[in-house]
Amino acid sequence: MKLRKIIAGLAATAMAVSTMAVSAFAAQDVSGLENATAYLNINNADWGDFEATWTNAKITGDGDYVVKVEMAEAQDLAPFNALEVVNGETELGFEYVITVTSIKINGTEAKTGEGYTCSADGGAVTTRVNLYNEWNSPDAAATAGEDKHLDQRCADGDVTNKTATMVAKESIAGVESIEVAFTVSGLSTEEEPVPEEEPAPETNPDSGLVGLSVAGLAVAGAAVVATKKRK
């Protein structure tokens, strides 16, 4: 498919991201998205179909990304809407963090609180950041996966002062567009450079002198000659 080739050909840097726009009805079908693709899970108040264009982003490393949805007609949203990453927990691990920096609704900044990163329903498969979720709240003791690792995380390490409703309830009525900007951290695998060791001093087996350069030996020889002349 042409779309698949386009997706595969897009590249990203730490401050830029590959994006793809897809028109669909209802909350978009993400079954065909690549692993580590960030998308908006947006639902209308009727949990029904609506026409929209979705712009997703493939996470390729630490950096800044943007996803958005543009509705063909204004929608009142359900009490659950989120930013999610396809197989993010299994593909990228459960230590990386998504920090939402901006939520624009109908072109106006609407973010009023700070969110947190978790797995969808504790499944340790899909990564989720709740934008407006009336049924969730931060829980520092929440676990996920068969190993029961700590699930909820944030950049400053304190999820207790975060929220699952980063926008006000009145802002999810009459929605024509949502644009979410976020920063990914904790994926860098670059190691700090190891300082080069200084070469060990050379040993002259004949003289027993250690680490003397040619110039040093010359100076030492001149000192011996000067001493003999004074005698």
C-alpha positions as CSV (number, residue, x, y, z in Angstrom):
1,M,0.0,0.0,0.0
2,K,1.2,3.5,-0.8
3,L,0.3,4.7,2.7
4,R,2.5,2.0,4.3
5,K,5.4,3.0,2.1
6,I,4.9,6.6,3.0
7,I,4.9,5.7,6.7
8,A,8.0,3.6,6.4
9,G,9.8,6.4,4.6
10,L,9.2,9.1,7.1
11,A,12.1,9.9,9.5
12,A,12.5,11.8,12.7
13,T,15.1,13.5,14.8
14,A,15.1,14.3,18.5
15,M,13.3,17.6,17.8
16,A,11.2,16.5,14.8
17,V,8.8,13.7,14.1
18,S,7.3,11.7,11.3
19,T,3.6,12.3,11.0
20,M,0.8,10.8,9.0
21,A,-2.8,12.1,8.5
22,V,-5.6,9.6,8.2
23,S,-9.3,10.3,7.7
24,A,-11.6,8.0,9.5
25,F,-14.9,7.6,11.3
26,A,-15.2,7.3,15.1
27,A,-12.1,6.9,17.3
28,Q,-9.5,6.0,14.7
29,D,-8.7,2.4,13.9
30,V,-5.2,1.9,15.1
31,S,-4.9,-1.8,14.2
32,G,-2.7,-0.9,11.2
33,L,-0.4,1.5,12.9
34,E,3.2,0.7,13.5
35,N,4.5,-0.1,17.0
36,A,5.6,3.1,18.9
37,T,3.2,5.3,17.0
38,A,1.5,7.9,19.1
39,Y,-2.1,8.8,18.4
40,L,-5.2,10.4,20.0
41,N,-7.9,8.1,21.4
42,I,-10.8,10.6,21.2
43,N,-14.4,9.6,21.7
44,N,-17.6,11.5,21.3
45,A,-20.4,11.7,23.9
46,D,-22.4,9.0,22.0
47,W,-19.5,6.7,21.7
48,G,-20.4,6.7,18.1
49,D,-19.0,7.4,14.6
50,F,-17.8,10.8,13.5
51,E,-15.7,11.9,10.6
52,A,-12.2,13.2,11.3
53,T,-8.7,13.5,10.1
54,W,-6.0,12.2,12.5
55,T,-2.4,13.1,12.5
56,N,-0.2,10.5,14.3
57,A,3.5,10.5,15.2
58,K,6.1,7.7,15.2
59,I,8.3,7.9,18.4
60,T,11.9,7.4,17.4
61,G,13.6,8.6,20.5
62,D,13.7,11.4,23.1
63,G,12.4,14.7,21.8
64,D,9.2,16.7,21.0
65,Y,6.2,15.4,19.1
66,V,2.7,16.5,18.0
67,V,-0.5,14.6,17.3
68,K,-3.9,16.0,16.5
69,V,-7.4,15.4,15.3
70,E,-9.6,17.6,13.1
71,M,-13.3,16.9,13.1
72,A,-15.5,17.4,10.1
73,E,-18.2,18.6,12.5
74,A,-18.0,19.8,16.1
75,Q,-18.3,17.0,18.6
76,D,-19.2,16.9,22.3
77,L,-16.7,14.4,23.8
78,A,-17.1,11.4,26.1
79,P,-15.5,11.5,29.6
80,F,-12.6,9.4,28.4
81,N,-9.9,10.8,25.9
82,A,-6.2,10.0,25.9
83,L,-2.9,10.2,24.1
84,E,-1.7,6.6,23.5
85,V,1.2,4.8,22.0
86,V,0.8,1.5,20.1
87,N,2.5,-1.2,22.1
88,G,4.5,1.5,23.7
89,E,5.2,-0.4,26.9
90,T,6.4,-3.5,25.2
91,E,8.2,-1.7,22.4
92,L,9.8,1.2,24.3
93,G,9.8,-0.1,27.9
94,F,8.0,1.1,31.0
95,E,10.5,3.6,32.2
96,Y,10.3,6.2,29.5
97,V,8.0,9.2,30.2
98,I,5.6,11.3,28.1
99,T,5.2,14.8,29.3
100,V,2.3,16.7,27.7
101,T,3.4,20.3,27.2
102,S,0.3,21.7,25.4
103,I,-3.3,20.8,24.6
104,K,-5.0,23.1,22.1
105,I,-8.7,22.7,21.7
106,N,-10.2,24.6,18.7
107,G,-6.8,26.4,18.5
108,T,-6.8,27.7,22.1
109,E,-4.6,26.4,24.9
110,A,-6.7,24.3,27.2
111,K,-4.3,22.5,29.4
112,T,-4.9,23.3,33.1
113,G,-3.1,20.4,34.9
114,E,-0.1,18.1,34.6
115,G,-0.6,14.5,33.6
116,Y,1.3,11.3,34.0
117,T,2.4,8.3,31.9
118,C,1.0,4.8,32.5
119,S,-0.1,1.7,30.6
120,A,-3.6,1.4,29.3
121,D,-5.7,-0.3,32.1
122,G,-2.5,-1.6,33.7
123,G,-1.9,-4.0,30.8
124,A,1.8,-3.2,30.3
125,V,1.2,-3.1,26.5
126,T,-0.1,0.2,25.3
127,T,1.2,3.5,26.8
128,R,-1.4,6.0,27.9
129,V,-1.5,9.6,29.0
130,N,-5.0,10.6,30.1
131,L,-6.1,13.9,28.7
132,Y,-9.6,13.8,30.2
133,N,-10.5,10.6,32.0
134,E,-13.1,10.9,34.8
135,W,-12.6,7.2,35.8
136,N,-8.8,7.4,36.6
137,S,-6.7,9.2,39.1
138,P,-3.0,9.1,39.9
139,D,-1.8,6.2,42.1
140,A,1.8,5.9,43.0
141,A,1.4,2.3,44.0
142,A,-0.3,1.1,40.8
143,T,1.3,-1.8,39.1
144,A,1.2,-3.4,35.7
145,G,2.2,-6.5,33.8
146,E,2.9,-10.0,35.1
147,D,6.0,-8.8,37.0
148,K,3.8,-6.2,38.8
149,H,6.2,-3.3,38.1
150,L,5.3,0.2,39.1
151,D,3.1,1.6,36.4
152,Q,2.6,5.3,36.7
153,R,5.5,7.7,36.2
154,C,6.3,11.3,35.4
155,A,9.4,13.4,34.7
156,D,9.7,14.8,38.2
157,G,9.0,11.4,39.9
158,D,5.9,12.5,41.8
159,V,2.6,11.3,40.4
160,T,0.6,12.3,43.5
161,N,0.2,15.9,42.3
162,K,-0.7,14.9,38.7
163,T,-4.2,14.5,37.2
164,A,-6.1,12.3,34.7
165,T,-8.1,15.4,33.6
166,M,-5.7,17.9,32.2
167,V,-8.4,20.0,30.7
168,A,-11.6,21.4,32.1
169,K,-14.9,19.5,31.5
170,E,-16.5,22.4,29.7
171,S,-13.6,22.4,27.1
172,I,-14.6,19.0,25.7
173,A,-17.9,20.3,24.4
174,G,-18.2,21.6,20.8
175,V,-14.7,20.3,19.9
176,E,-13.6,20.9,16.3
177,S,-9.9,20.1,16.7
178,I,-7.4,18.9,19.3
179,E,-3.7,19.3,19.1
180,V,-1.4,17.7,21.7
181,A,2.3,18.5,22.0
182,F,4.4,16.3,24.2
183,T,8.0,15.5,25.1
184,V,9.5,12.0,25.3
185,S,12.3,11.4,27.8
186,G,14.1,8.4,29.1
187,L,14.8,6.6,25.8
188,S,18.3,7.8,25.2
189,T,20.8,4.9,25.2
190,E,23.9,7.0,24.6
191,E,26.7,6.3,27.1
192,E,29.0,8.9,28.5
193,P,32.4,8.9,26.8
194,V,35.1,7.1,28.7
195,P,38.1,9.4,29.3
196,E,41.3,8.2,27.5
197,E,44.0,6.9,29.8
198,E,47.3,8.6,29.7
199,P,50.1,6.4,28.4
200,A,52.3,4.8,31.1
201,P,55.8,6.2,31.4
202,E,58.5,4.4,29.5
203,T,61.3,2.6,31.3
204,N,64.9,2.6,30.2
205,P,66.3,-0.9,31.2
206,D,69.9,0.2,30.8
207,S,69.9,3.3,33.0
208,G,67.1,2.5,35.3
209,L,65.7,6.0,34.6
210,V,61.9,6.1,34.2
211,G,60.0,8.4,31.9
212,L,62.9,10.6,30.9
213,S,62.6,12.2,27.5
214,V,65.5,12.8,25.1
215,A,65.5,16.5,26.0
216,G,65.5,15.5,29.7
217,L,68.5,13.3,29.3
218,A,70.3,16.0,27.5
219,V,69.7,18.5,30.4
220,A,70.9,15.8,32.9
221,G,74.1,15.3,30.8
222,A,74.8,19.0,30.7
223,A,74.5,19.2,34.5
224,V,77.1,16.4,34.9
225,V,79.6,18.2,32.6
226,A,79.1,21.5,34.5
227,T,79.8,19.7,37.8
228,K,83.0,18.2,36.6
229,K,84.3,21.6,35.4
230,R,83.8,23.2,38.8
231,K,85.9,20.5,40.5
